Amino acid sequence: MSTVGLLLTAAGGVALLLVLVIWLRLHAFVALLVVSFIVALIAGIPLADVVPTITAGMGDTLGFVAIVVGLGVMIGQIIQVSGGAQRVAFTLIRRFGEERAPLALGLTGFIVAIPVFFDVGLIILIPLAYAIARRLSRSLMYYAIPLAAGLAVTHAFIPPTPGPVATAGILGADLGWVIIFGLVCGLPAFLVGGVAFGSFIGKRMDVDVPAYMLEDMEEEVSDPEDAPPFGLVVGLILLPLMLILANTLSQVVAPEDAPARVFLTFLGDPITALLIATLLTFYVLGIRRGWPRERILEIAGKALEPVGLIVLVTGAGGVFGAVLEEAGIGKALEDALDASGLPLVVAAFVIALAIRVSLGSATAAAVTSAGIIAPLVEGQDLSAPLLGLIVIVIACGATALSHVNDSGFWLVNRYLGLSEADTLKSWTVMETLLGFTGFAVALVISLFL
């Protein structure tokens, strides 16, 4: 098939994917598999090779992603159930003072969302925003927007949450560099989209705590007496990140055969680091505090319930990328990109942004975009830092322009008691500022890599 034919096949595959998901309401996992089969057949992959390509793409992706995401969510669930997330919030609010509570809440979201999903983090922390808004007689937007921004940035940018882990797995990126650039791009994005915009919109949109959310509020905002200490919770969250970063740093500064590097490579592998953190969390927040082993098992099992679909969608994204590569579409896309003169970093952002607007889900948009970008990445000799940066660029595109087809839009709409128009003016603008600010920082960094 000619280069033009391959490019048209890729474009048709993406268009068909959007039709299946948006119009026919087919689940993203099934839709990605259907499109992968169709693209494989149209592109001329021999029939005998289609299924092996599909299974290889799924296996190569899930071997890493499933373990990392699974361990990460178990850490998050234990921290949530133990009251650790609330302890982080109350401690930061006390230290910052209520006048700087927006920053404290935002930082709480930024920390808590490293192992805890966005929707869970918002549900357990939004009562704090309610209480402070009522006590100081200010618009709820002053506190809710920074909180939501902190949660959203970390959920999209920093492993072990599913989006960046899945994207890194598909692209073969080092999670250490993903963490570094996630922090470097995520913090400015949070300050602009969360703190600055939260102050701006709070002055212009006077929002009271929804009446239907007040009934049980007083019970939910007390600092749990038996919650684990602030330092312990933060230490458990940061431990795997520090081990992964130590591994990445050792590969930069130490000789390949140095014993210290070999040890840190093993200890700082994401799977090893998260397994250590998970076992330590089970013991410190569970067994040592008197929890029966049955309760820990129940909490860990519950944490894995929502992971299945995420992992399957991730694997299907890997399948799509494998099919594009096997069919030669990756080389065609690379040639087209070279001819257009568009930098890979910009192309990755534009593709992720377009799919985000179409699909809604940030994780699904990131995974689908990674499947398209993967063949382009494999065709170039990219450094580990640049590959990690591209993961964050995709996360930026998959964050911006959230609207009515995104579950996050309706979650915020419900918990803040907003109209659809006001949710667009607040949540959508905030998400867009997060995505574009993060991309702007990433674009500048890419000039030096």
BELGI-V470151 format. One record per residue. N is the residue number from 0. PHI is phi in whole degrees, -180 to 180 (999 if undefined). BURIAL is 1 if it has 24 or more other ideal C-beta (glycine too) atoms within 12 Angstrom, else 0. D_FIRST is the distance of its C-alpha to the first C-alpha in Angstrom with 1 decimal. Layout:
n:phi:burial:d_first
N:PHI:BURIAL:D_FIRST
N:PHI:BURIAL:D_FIRST
This chain:
n:phi:burial:d_first
0:999:0:0.0
1:-70:0:3.8
2:-59:0:6.7
3:-63:0:8.2
4:-63:0:5.9
5:-65:1:6.4
6:-66:1:9.9
7:-66:0:10.6
8:-63:1:9.9
9:-63:1:12.3
10:-63:1:14.7
11:-65:0:14.8
12:-64:1:15.5
13:-65:1:18.3
14:-62:0:19.6
15:-64:1:19.8
16:-59:1:21.6
17:-66:1:24.1
18:-63:0:24.7
19:-64:1:25.4
20:-81:1:27.7
21:-83:0:29.5
22:-89:0:29.8
23:-90:0:29.8
24:57:0:31.6
25:-80:0:29.5
26:-61:0:30.3
27:-58:1:27.9
28:-62:1:27.6
29:-67:0:26.6
30:-61:1:24.3
31:-64:1:22.4
32:-67:1:22.1
33:-60:1:21.0
34:-63:1:18.3
35:-61:1:17.1
36:-63:1:16.9
37:-64:1:15.1
38:-63:1:12.4
39:-60:1:12.1
40:-70:1:11.8
41:-67:1:9.4
42:-76:1:6.9
43:94:0:7.5
44:-66:1:10.5
45:-54:0:13.0
46:-55:0:15.9
47:-68:0:18.4
48:-101:0:16.9
49:-65:1:16.6
50:-64:0:20.4
51:-58:0:21.1
52:-66:1:18.6
53:-63:1:20.4
54:-68:0:23.8
55:-66:0:23.2
56:-63:1:22.2
57:-67:1:25.3
58:-66:0:27.6
59:-62:1:26.7
60:-79:1:27.4
61:-74:1:30.5
62:-56:0:32.3
63:-99:1:33.4
64:-64:1:33.3
65:-60:1:35.3
66:-69:1:38.1
67:-64:1:38.5
68:-65:1:38.4
69:-60:1:40.7
70:-66:1:43.2
71:-61:1:43.1
72:-71:1:43.9
73:-68:1:46.8
74:-59:1:48.3
75:-62:1:48.0
76:-67:1:49.5
77:-64:1:52.5
78:-62:1:53.1
79:-65:1:53.0
80:-66:1:55.3
81:-74:1:57.7
82:87:1:58.2
83:-63:1:56.7
84:-65:1:54.6
85:-64:1:57.7
86:-63:1:59.7
87:-59:1:57.2
88:-63:1:57.5
89:-63:1:61.3
90:-65:1:61.8
91:-67:1:59.7
92:-65:1:61.4
93:-63:0:64.8
94:-75:0:64.0
95:-83:0:62.4
96:88:0:64.9
97:-66:1:64.2
98:-67:0:64.0
99:-108:0:60.9
100:-61:1:59.7
101:-57:1:56.4
102:-67:1:55.4
103:-63:1:56.7
104:-66:1:54.8
105:-63:1:51.6
106:-66:1:52.0
107:-60:1:52.8
108:-60:1:49.5
109:-61:1:47.8
110:-77:1:49.4
111:-65:1:49.4
112:-76:1:45.7
113:-63:1:44.6
114:-105:1:45.2
115:-108:1:45.8
116:-61:1:43.3
117:-55:1:43.7
118:-65:1:45.0
119:-65:1:47.6
120:-59:1:48.7
121:-66:1:49.3
122:-64:1:51.2
123:-84:1:53.6
124:-107:1:54.1
125:-61:1:54.3
126:-58:1:58.0
127:-65:1:59.0
128:-64:1:57.6
129:-58:1:59.6
130:-64:1:62.8
131:-69:1:62.7
132:-61:1:61.8
133:-71:1:64.8
134:-66:0:67.1
135:-98:0:66.5
136:54:0:66.1
137:-123:1:62.8
138:-60:1:59.6
139:-59:1:57.4
140:-63:1:54.5
141:-56:1:56.2
142:-107:1:55.6
143:-73:1:52.7
144:-67:1:50.1
145:-60:1:50.7
146:-61:1:50.7
147:-63:1:47.4
148:-66:1:45.9
149:-60:1:47.0
150:-64:1:45.5
151:-68:1:42.2
152:-63:1:41.6
153:-66:1:42.3
154:-60:1:40.4
155:-90:1:37.2
156:-105:1:37.7
157:-121:1:39.6
158:-61:1:39.0
159:-98:1:39.8
160:-66:1:38.9
161:-60:1:35.6
162:-57:1:33.5
163:-67:1:33.8
164:-66:1:33.9
165:-64:1:30.7
166:-63:1:28.9
167:-63:1:30.3
168:-64:1:29.3
169:-69:1:25.6
170:-87:1:25.5
171:74:1:27.9
172:-88:1:30.6
173:-76:1:34.2
174:-64:1:36.4
175:-62:1:39.2
176:-68:1:37.4
177:-62:1:36.2
178:-63:1:39.9
179:-59:1:41.1
180:-74:1:38.7
181:-63:1:39.2
182:-71:1:42.9
183:-64:1:42.6
184:-86:1:40.4
185:-74:1:41.9
186:-64:1:45.6
187:-61:1:45.3
188:-61:1:43.2
189:-64:1:45.9
190:-65:1:48.7
191:-77:1:47.1
192:-78:1:45.7
193:-98:1:48.4
194:-73:1:51.7
195:-66:1:51.6
196:-69:1:49.9
197:-60:1:52.0
198:-65:1:55.1
199:-63:1:53.8
200:-73:1:52.9
201:-65:1:56.0
202:-78:0:58.3
203:-110:0:56.6
204:-133:1:55.9
205:-85:0:59.0
206:-118:1:57.8
207:-89:0:60.2
208:-63:1:59.5
209:-56:1:58.5
210:-60:0:61.5
211:-74:0:59.7
212:-102:1:58.9
213:-84:0:62.5
214:-56:0:64.0
215:-108:0:63.3
216:-63:1:62.7
217:-62:0:65.9
218:-74:0:65.2
219:-90:0:61.7
220:-100:1:62.6
221:-79:0:65.1
222:-72:1:64.3
223:-59:1:64.2
224:-65:0:67.2
225:-96:0:65.6
226:-70:1:62.2
227:-67:1:61.3
228:-62:0:62.1
229:-54:1:59.8
230:-60:0:59.4
231:-67:1:58.4
232:-63:1:55.8
233:-63:1:54.2
234:-62:1:54.4
235:-66:1:52.6
236:-67:1:49.8
237:-83:1:49.5
238:-52:1:50.0
239:-63:1:46.4
240:-65:1:45.1
241:-66:1:47.7
242:-65:1:46.7
243:-65:1:43.0
244:-66:1:43.9
245:-62:1:46.2
246:-62:1:43.4
247:-62:1:41.2
248:-63:1:44.2
249:-63:1:45.0
250:-72:1:41.6
251:-89:0:42.3
252:-106:0:46.0
253:-109:0:46.6
254:-59:0:45.6
255:-60:0:43.1
256:-98:0:45.7
257:-67:0:48.5
258:-56:0:50.1
259:-63:0:50.2
260:-68:0:46.4
261:-61:0:45.7
262:-66:0:48.1
263:-69:1:46.7
264:-63:1:43.1
265:-70:0:44.2
266:-67:1:46.4
267:-95:1:44.0
268:-61:1:40.9
269:-52:1:40.2
270:-68:1:40.7
271:-64:1:44.0
272:-60:1:45.2
273:-74:1:44.6
274:-65:1:46.2
275:-60:1:49.2
276:-65:1:49.5
277:-65:1:49.1
278:-62:1:51.9
279:-66:1:54.1
280:-64:1:53.6
281:-55:1:54.5
282:-74:0:57.7
283:-71:1:58.8
284:-92:1:58.1
285:-115:1:58.7
286:-59:0:60.8
287:-67:0:63.1
288:-97:1:63.8
289:91:0:64.9
290:-73:1:61.9
291:-69:0:61.8
292:-60:0:58.8
293:-64:0:58.0
294:-68:0:57.6
295:-62:1:55.2
296:-61:0:53.1
297:-64:0:53.1
298:-65:1:52.0
299:-63:1:49.3
300:-65:0:48.0
301:-64:0:48.1
302:-62:1:46.1
303:-81:1:43.2
304:-57:0:43.0
305:-80:1:40.8
306:-79:1:38.6
307:-53:0:36.8
308:-64:0:34.6
309:-62:1:33.9
310:-65:1:32.9
311:-65:1:30.6
312:-62:1:28.9
313:-61:1:28.5
314:-61:1:27.0
315:-65:1:24.5
316:-63:1:23.5
317:-64:1:22.9
318:-62:1:20.8
319:-59:1:18.5
320:-64:1:18.2
321:-65:1:17.6
322:-66:1:14.7
323:-60:1:13.1
324:-70:1:13.9
325:-63:1:12.9
326:-80:1:9.3
327:88:1:9.0
328:-70:1:9.7
329:-59:1:13.1
330:-66:1:12.3
331:-65:1:10.4
332:-64:1:13.6
333:-63:1:15.8
334:-63:0:14.7
335:-65:1:15.2
336:-65:1:18.5
337:-63:0:19.6
338:-68:0:19.1
339:-76:0:21.0
340:77:0:23.8
341:-81:0:24.4
342:-60:1:25.9
343:-58:1:24.4
344:-62:1:27.8
345:-69:1:27.6
346:-60:1:24.1
347:-62:1:25.1
348:-66:1:28.1
349:-63:1:26.5
350:-62:1:23.9
351:-64:1:26.7
352:-64:1:29.0
353:-64:1:26.7
354:-72:1:26.1
355:-59:1:29.9
356:-62:1:30.9
357:-80:1:28.7
358:-88:1:29.4
359:96:1:32.9
360:-65:1:33.3
361:-66:1:33.3
362:-66:1:32.3
363:-64:1:29.5
364:-65:1:28.2
365:-65:1:28.5
366:-65:1:26.8
367:-63:1:23.8
368:-63:1:23.6
369:-62:1:23.8
370:-63:1:20.9
371:-78:1:18.8
372:-76:1:20.5
373:-52:1:20.6
374:-62:1:17.2
375:-67:1:18.4
376:-66:1:21.7
377:-66:1:20.5
378:-84:0:18.8
379:-128:1:22.2
380:-91:0:25.6
381:-93:1:27.6
382:-72:0:31.3
383:-60:1:32.7
384:-62:1:34.6
385:-66:1:31.6
386:-65:1:29.6
387:-63:1:32.6
388:-66:1:32.9
389:-64:1:29.4
390:-58:1:30.4
391:-70:1:33.4
392:-61:1:31.3
393:-63:1:29.2
394:-61:1:32.6
395:-63:1:33.9
396:-64:1:31.2
397:-80:1:31.5
398:-99:1:35.3
399:-68:1:35.7
400:60:1:36.1
401:-64:1:37.2
402:-145:1:38.3
403:-68:0:39.1
404:-94:1:36.1
405:-109:1:37.1
406:-63:1:39.8
407:-61:1:41.4
408:-57:1:42.2
409:-78:0:44.2
410:-64:1:45.9
411:-66:1:47.2
412:-56:1:48.1
413:-73:0:50.2
414:-76:1:51.9
415:-104:1:52.8
416:64:1:53.8
417:-99:1:51.7
418:-78:0:50.5
419:-62:0:46.8
420:-64:0:47.4
421:-69:1:49.3
422:-67:1:46.7
423:-64:1:44.1
424:-71:1:46.6
425:-107:1:47.3
426:-61:1:44.7
427:-64:1:41.7
428:-64:1:43.0
429:-60:1:44.0
430:-60:1:40.5
431:-67:1:39.0
432:-63:1:41.5
433:-60:1:40.7
434:-65:1:36.9
435:-75:1:37.3
436:-67:1:40.2
437:-59:1:38.4
438:-66:1:35.3
439:-60:1:37.6
440:-65:1:39.2
441:-63:1:36.0
442:-63:1:34.7
443:-65:0:37.9
444:-61:1:37.6
445:-62:1:34.1
446:-68:0:35.5
447:-109:0:37.5
448:-105:0:35.0
